Amino acid sequence: WFTAAVDNIGRWITPAFARYEMYPRWDHQGNLPWRNGEEVTRRALALLKEAAAQPEPFFLFLHYWDPHTPYL
């Protein structure tokens, strides 16, 4: 299986995937951008193209933070 993920948890799950697409973490001080579904989807679409080029089946993990706080 070709395994890939779009997430920002990092160290806890990175070893489980052949490809791990990290994006910036937010912080409570407002110094980093909030995670958003558009960014996850943009990166996921690129990984889907990569997965389609693989000869084996794939598993794609997408971690959307939009449902979590802060509720903007």
RAFEN-V434007 format. One record per backbone hydrogen bond with DSSP energy under -0.5 kcal/mol. NH is the residue of the N-H (numbers start at 1). CO is the residue of the C=O. E is the energy in kcal/mol with one decimal. If there is no record, write none. Layout:
NH:CO:E ; NH:CO:E
This chain:
2:57:-2.9 ; 3:1:-0.6 ; 4:59:-2.4 ; 5:19:-1.5 ; 6:61:-2.5 ; 7:21:-1.9 ; 11:9:-0.6 ; 13:10:-1.6 ; 14:10:-2.6 ; 16:13:-1.8 ; 17:14:-1.8 ; 18:3:-0.8 ; 19:3:-1.9 ; 21:5:-3.2 ; 22:20:-0.8 ; 23:7:-0.8 ; 27:32:-0.6 ; 30:27:-1.3 ; 40:36:-1.8 ; 41:37:-2.8 ; 42:38:-2.4 ; 43:39:-2.2 ; 44:40:-2.4 ; 45:41:-2.4 ; 46:42:-1.2 ; 47:43:-1.8 ; 48:44:-2.4 ; 49:45:-1.6 ; 50:46:-1.7 ; 51:47:-2.9 ; 52:48:-2.4 ; 53:49:-1.0 ; 53:50:-0.5 ; 54:51:-1.4 ; 59:2:-2.3 ; 61:4:-2.6 ; 62:60:-0.5 ; 63:6:-2.2 ; 64:62:-0.8 ; 65:63:-0.5 ; 68:65:-2.1 ; 72:70:-1.4
